[in-house]
């Protein structure tokens, strides 16, 4: 079996070296670029299984690199950047990034996020059931179980939960969730979304005040894990 390839686009040599050592030890083939133009060239010539992209590049904005990549590249892109404003994070996720980590970061967390992004960007894999902890979501039968109990969710609650579960490990922005579940005209109704998230947490979480499955990414959106 061929090793999955990860392209690192980052201008910091120490970050590239750190990632190369850790990714190589986990069975990945690693390529790296120190500028946006070099990264775009390597991405188009080698078509990696995933890209780790910094936003603060010396020759062009990482947001522009992301935009150009998403014109043709349909695999996982994880942003790794010192830029941590809500606008930067939301912009990157809305423009096609699978995930976003800020520097400084924990290598173990990056590896986990990367594995999840690669798994969920593989269009050949059709997810039928999502299981995490004592929660099971049967996406084919539209049935949600917590332990041996079948949970009663409204149609909207289920659709929202299923959308999060299908994107397990990925941050979904408020605007994306509202658009996909309720439609374009609801994209600014973040309080509406919070009410439904709270209702779902009461049904699926052991402790809704300390959720283990639907995690809030403050000011940005939610992640299912």
N, C-alpha and C positions, 0 to 999 in steps of 0.2 A: 504494500500500500504506500502511495506517495505521501510524503510529509506535507501537511498544510503549510502554505507560505504566508508570512506576515510581512508587510512593508511598513517600515517606520519612517515617517516624514517629520523630522525634528532637527533643529539647528544646534542642539546641545550635545556635544560628543559624549559626555558622561551619561546622559539619558539613553542615547542610542546603544552604548556599550552595556549598560545595566540591563536594558530590555533584551538585547541580543543574547547575553549570557543566560538570563532566566527563561526566555522563550526557547532557546536551543535545548536547554536541559529538559524541557517539557515536550520535545519532539517536533518543534516547528522549524522550518527553514526560514531564515531571516534575511531580508534585504533592507537597506536603509538609504535615505536621501536627506541631505541637509538643507534643501531649499524646495520651494513649491514647484518650480519648473522641473527640477530633477525628479521630484516625486511623481509628477504627472507623467513624465516620460517613462519611468520605471513601471508605473501602474499600467500604462497602455501596452508596454512591451512584454510584461511578465504576468499580468492579470492575477494578482495575489488573491488568496482566500480571505484576507482581511487587511485593513489598513489602520495603523495607529497614527493619528494626525495631530500635530501641534498647530495652534492658531497663530502664534507669534513667529512667523517665518521671516527671513531677512529680505526676500525679494518680492513677496506678495502676501496678501492676507490669507490665512488658513480658511477663512469663510469663502473666499473666492476659489481656492483649491477644492474645497468641498463642493461648491456649486458646479465647477467644471467636471469633477469626478462623477457626480450624480446625473450628468447628461448621458452617461453610458455605462458606468460601473454600478452593478446591482448587488454587490456583496457587502460584507460588514465593514463599517467605518466607525472607529471609536476615537473620540476626541480626547486628547490628553494635553491640558493647557493650564498655564498659570492664570489665565483670564477666567474669573469666576463670577462675573456679574450675571444677574438673571437674564439680561438682554442677550448676552453672548451665548448662554446655555440654551435659552429658548430658540434663538436664531439658528444655532447649529442643529438642534433636534428637529425643528420645523423644516430645515433644508436637507434633511436626509441622514443625519448622523444616527447611528444605532444607540450610542451611549456617550456619556460625557463624564470624565474624571478630571479633577483639578489637581495641580501640583502644589505641594508635595503629595505623593500618593503611596499607597501600600501595594507592593508588587503582587501579593496574593490576590488582592481585590481586583487589580487590573487583569490578571490571568483569568479569574472567574468571569469577569464581565466580557472578556474577549471570547472565551469559550461559548458563553451564552449568545453573544452576537453572531458568531459564526454559525452556531446551530440553528438560530432562528432566521438567518438570512439565506439558508439553503432551501431554495424553492422546491427541491425534489423531495423534501421531507414534509409529509402531511401529518400534523399533530392531531391525534384523535382524543387523547386523554392527557390531562395535566394533573400530576399528583405531587403534592408538597405537604410534608407533615401529615396531619390527619385529614387533609382536605383533598378531595378528588373531584375533578371537573370533567365530565364526559361530554366532549364537544360535539360528538355525533348524536347522542341521545338527548342532549340538552338537560342533563341531570347533574346536580351538585350534591355531593355527600360530605358530611363531616363525621368521620368514624363510620358508624353503622346507620346514621341518621340521614335521610334524604331531606335536603333543605328546600323550603318553599320560597322561591324568588319570583318577583314580578318579571314580566317580559323585558322591561327596560333594565332592571337590575341584572338579569342574566346576561343581556347583550353587553352591558358595560363590563361585567366580570369576565365574560368570555373574551372580549377584546383585550383586556389586560393580561389574561392567562395565555392567550396565543402569542403575546409579546413578552413572555416571562423573562425577567431580568432587564428589560429595556425601559427606559424612562419615556413615558408618553405624556406629552404636554396637555395642559387644560384644553387648549384650542383644538388639538387633534381629537381628543376624546369627545368633546362636545360636538364637533363636526361629524364624526363617524357614527355616533349614537343618536344624536338629535337633529343634525343637519346644520348647514352653513349659518343660518340665521341665529343659532344659539351659541356661536363661538365666543361671545363675551359674557355668557352667563355662568361665571365660575362658581358663584354661590349655589346655583342650581346643582352643579356637579358635586360640590362638597356635601350637599344634603343626601344625594344618592350614595356617595361613597360611605358616609356615616351609616346609612341603612344597611348596606351590604356588610360592612364590618360587624354590625350587631349580629348578623346571621352567620358569618363564616369564621370570625375570630374568637378564640378562647377568652381574650381580654380586649375588647374594642378600643380601650384607652391606650393599650400597648400593642398595636397591630403587628402580627408576624407575617402577614401575607400581602396586604396592600400598604405599601410604604409611601409616605408623603415626601416628595422632593420639593422643599419649601420654595414657593413662588414660581415653580416650573410645572409640576404635574405629579404623576404617581408611577410607582414601579410595583409590579407583582413579582413575588418571590416565594 
